[in-house]
């Protein structure tokens, strides 16, 4: 059956099985012809090579060089107001843990989705200032406790004429005490990178589009949540960088 379901239709099930006990209520607008993709880039690594520490993240970002800008930033008609997000990371027993948020249901866009703290850049702000301000507003993360250690590749948004600057932030003080803003955030998630790097909890899907093109979309199946879209693409690049299996330009997202 071609195309996408209409509003009110039953959602299209994933083309590959979600691990038992994993996945969430996120609404995935999957086309009927979606098919399973391949394993993660780090699938052939031993388990101990898939347990990065915060020091490993720092080292990989230092060694890989500056982030690539998105197509919209370098275009002659580039827009002047991007968005920015931050991936806060802390060490727990020698294992890096990333802080994610689950957006509340009933929002006008991206409701219920798992994402990094972040949002639109306000006039007069830098992208770094915006990412930290949004993290403070969304989960009460104190900006003074965040050390911005680098960026992932910038990417275009698919639903608006904008682009996103993703920062990686280290939390040297360890696990933060956070309080979600109930108007925006339903839950704060603390997810070890080693869990995200487990090939059993990763899926790739190939989606065909009406113009004849195809795109890979990535999914991380957590207990109670499915991470997909922009956030999953950025997590995939972060994990690929820290495991040495992906480089700059390997974002897998426009």
GIURGI-V325657 format. One record per pair of residues at least 24 apart in sequence whose ideal C-beta (glycine too) atoms are under 10 Angstrom apart, sorted by the first residue. I is the first residue (numbers start at 1). GAP is how many residues later the second one is. Records with the same first field share a line. If there is no record, write none. Layout:
I=GAP / GAP
This chain:
1=30 / 31 / 32
2=29 / 30 / 31 / 206 / 208
3=28 / 29 / 30 / 205 / 207
4=25 / 26 / 27 / 28 / 29 / 30 / 203 / 205 / 206
5=24 / 25 / 26 / 27
14=189 / 191 / 205 / 207 / 212
15=188 / 189 / 190 / 191 / 192
16=187 / 188 / 189 / 203
17=186 / 204
18=183 / 185 / 201 / 203 / 208
19=179 / 181 / 182 / 183 / 184 / 202 / 204
21=200 / 202 / 203
22=178 / 179 / 181 / 198 / 199 / 200 / 201 / 202 / 203 / 204
23=178 / 180 / 196 / 197 / 198 / 199 / 200 / 201 / 202 / 203
24=78 / 88 / 89 / 90 / 197 / 198 / 199 / 200 / 201 / 202 / 203
25=77 / 80 / 87 / 199 / 200 / 201
26=76 / 77 / 84 / 85 / 86 / 87 / 88 / 193 / 199 / 200 / 201 / 202 / 203
27=78 / 83 / 84 / 85 / 86 / 199
28=85 / 177 / 189 / 191 / 198 / 200 / 201
29=178 / 200
30=175 / 177 / 187 / 198
31=174 / 175 / 176 / 177 / 178 / 179
32=176
33=173 / 174 / 175 / 181
34=171 / 172 / 173 / 174 / 180 / 183
35=169 / 170 / 171 / 172 / 173 / 179
36=167 / 168 / 169 / 170
37=166 / 167 / 168 / 169 / 170 / 177 / 179 / 180 / 181 / 182
38=164 / 165 / 166 / 168 / 178
39=160 / 163 / 164 / 165
40=156 / 157 / 158 / 159 / 161 / 162 / 163 / 164 / 178 / 180 / 196 / 199 / 200 / 203 / 205 / 206
41=158 / 161 / 195 / 196 / 198 / 199 / 202 / 203 / 204 / 205 / 209 / 211
42=155 / 156 / 157 / 160 / 194 / 197 / 198 / 200 / 201 / 202 / 203 / 204
43=154 / 155 / 156 / 157 / 159 / 202
44=155 / 201
45=152 / 154 / 198 / 199 / 200
47=147 / 150 / 151 / 152
48=146
49=148 / 193 / 194 / 195 / 196
50=143 / 144 / 145 / 146 / 147 / 148 / 149 / 189 / 192 / 193 / 195
51=43 / 44 / 45 / 141 / 142 / 143 / 144 / 146 / 147 / 192
52=37 / 39 / 42 / 43 / 44 / 140 / 141 / 142 / 144 / 145 / 186 / 187 / 189 / 190 / 191
53=36 / 38 / 39 / 40 / 41 / 42 / 43 / 140 / 141 / 189
54=35 / 36 / 37 / 38 / 40 / 41 / 42 / 43 / 95 / 116 / 117 / 118 / 120 / 139
55=36 / 39 / 41 / 115
56=35 / 38 / 39 / 40 / 137 / 185 / 186 / 187 / 188
57=30 / 32 / 34 / 39 / 41 / 92 / 93 / 111 / 113 / 136 / 181 / 182 / 184 / 185
58=31 / 38 / 89 / 91 / 92 / 110 / 112 / 184
59=183
60=90 / 108 / 178 / 179 / 180 / 181 / 182 / 183 / 184
61=88 / 89 / 90 / 91 / 107 / 109 / 177 / 180 / 181
62=87 / 88
63=178 / 181
64=86 / 88 / 173 / 176 / 177 / 178 / 180 / 182 / 183 / 184
65=85 / 182 / 183
66=84 / 85 / 87 / 182
67=83 / 84 / 85 / 86 / 87 / 98 / 99 / 100 / 101 / 170 / 181 / 184
68=83 / 84 / 85 / 86 / 87 / 179 / 180 / 181 / 182 / 183
69=82 / 84 / 85 / 86 / 94 / 96
70=83 / 84 / 85 / 86 / 87 / 92 / 93 / 94 / 95 / 181 / 183 / 184
71=83 / 84 / 85 / 92 / 183
72=82 / 83 / 84 / 85 / 89 / 90 / 91 / 92 / 182
73=81 / 83 / 90 / 92
74=80 / 89
75=88
77=84
78=83 / 85
79=81 / 82 / 83 / 84
80=41 / 43
81=39 / 40 / 41 / 42 / 44 / 49 / 81 / 82
82=38 / 39 / 45 / 48 / 72 / 75 / 80 / 81 / 82 / 83
83=35 / 36 / 37 / 38 / 44 / 47 / 48 / 51 / 74 / 77 / 79 / 80 / 81 / 82 / 83
84=32 / 33 / 34 / 35 / 36 / 37 / 41 / 42 / 43 / 44 / 45 / 46 / 47 / 48 / 49 / 50 / 51 / 67 / 70 / 79 / 80 / 81 / 82 / 83
85=30 / 31 / 32 / 33 / 34 / 42 / 45 / 46 / 49 / 50 / 67 / 79 / 80 / 81 / 82 / 84 / 145 / 146 / 149
86=30 / 31 / 32 / 41 / 42 / 44 / 45 / 46 / 48 / 49 / 55 / 57 / 60 / 62 / 65 / 79 / 80 / 81 / 82 / 83
87=29 / 30 / 31 / 44 / 64 / 65 / 79 / 80 / 81 / 82 / 83 / 144 / 147 / 148 / 151
88=28 / 29 / 43 / 44 / 47 / 51 / 53 / 57 / 58 / 59 / 79 / 80 / 81 / 82 / 83 / 88 / 90 / 102
89=57 / 58 / 60 / 79 / 80 / 81 / 82 / 104 / 149
90=55 / 79 / 80 / 81 / 82 / 83 / 84 / 85 / 86 / 100
91=79 / 80 / 81 / 83 / 84
92=82 / 83 / 98 / 100
93=99
95=97 / 98 / 99 / 100
96=74 / 95 / 96 / 97 / 98 / 100 / 142 / 146
97=74 / 77 / 78 / 92 / 93 / 94 / 95 / 96 / 97 / 98
98=70 / 71 / 91 / 92 / 93 / 94 / 95 / 97 / 98 / 137 / 140 / 141
99=36 / 40 / 42 / 70 / 72 / 76 / 77 / 79 / 89 / 90 / 91 / 92
100=39 / 87 / 88 / 89 / 90 / 91 / 96 / 120 / 122 / 125 / 127 / 131 / 135
101=34 / 37 / 38 / 77 / 79 / 80 / 83 / 84 / 85 / 86 / 87 / 88 / 130
102=78 / 83 / 84 / 85 / 86 / 87 / 120 / 122 / 123 / 125
103=35 / 77 / 81 / 82 / 83 / 84
104=76 / 77 / 78 / 79 / 80 / 81 / 82 / 83
105=81
106=77 / 80
107=76 / 77 / 79
109=50 / 51
110=49 / 119 / 120 / 121
111=75
112=74 / 113 / 114
113=112 / 113 / 114 / 115 / 116 / 117 / 118
114=73 / 75 / 77 / 106 / 108 / 110 / 111 / 112 / 113 / 114 / 115 / 117 / 118 / 121
115=70 / 112 / 114 / 115 / 116 / 117 / 119
116=36 / 48 / 50 / 51 / 52 / 53 / 114 / 115 / 118 / 119
117=24 / 52 / 61 / 63 / 67 / 68 / 71
118=46 / 47 / 48 / 49 / 113
119=45 / 65
120=40 / 42
121=41 / 43 / 44
126=39
127=24 / 27 / 36 / 37 / 38 / 39 / 40
128=37 / 39 / 41
130=35 / 37
131=33 / 34 / 35 / 36 / 38
132=35 / 37
134=50
135=32 / 34 / 41 / 43
136=45
137=44 / 46 / 47 / 48
138=40 / 41 / 42 / 43 / 45 / 46 / 47 / 50
139=37 / 39 / 40 / 41 / 42 / 45 / 46 / 48 / 49
140=36 / 37 / 38 / 39 / 40 / 41 / 45 / 48
141=28 / 30 / 35 / 36 / 37 / 38 / 47
142=29 / 31 / 34 / 35 / 36
143=26
144=29
145=24 / 25 / 26 / 27 / 28 / 29 / 31
146=24 / 25 / 26 / 27 / 30
147=24 / 25 / 26
150=88 / 91
152=81 / 82 / 83 / 84 / 85 / 86 / 89 / 96 / 99
153=80 / 81 / 84 / 88 / 93 / 94 / 95 / 96 / 97 / 98 / 99 / 100
154=97
155=75 / 78 / 79 / 82 / 96 / 97 / 98 / 99
156=74 / 97 / 98
157=73 / 97
158=57 / 71 / 72 / 95 / 96
163=91
164=66 / 70 / 89
166=64 / 65 / 67 / 68 / 71 / 72 / 85
168=66 / 70 / 73
187=37 / 38
189=33 / 34 / 35 / 36 / 38
191=29 / 31 / 32 / 34 / 36 / 44
193=42 / 45 / 46 / 49 / 50
194=45
195=25 / 27 / 28
196=24 / 25 / 26 / 31 / 36 / 39 / 40 / 42 / 43
197=38 / 39 / 41 / 42 / 43 / 45 / 46 / 48
201=26
202=25 / 30 / 33 / 34 / 37
203=25 / 29
204=28 / 32 / 48
215=37 / 38 / 39
216=36 / 37
217=35 / 36
218=34 / 35
229=24
230=24
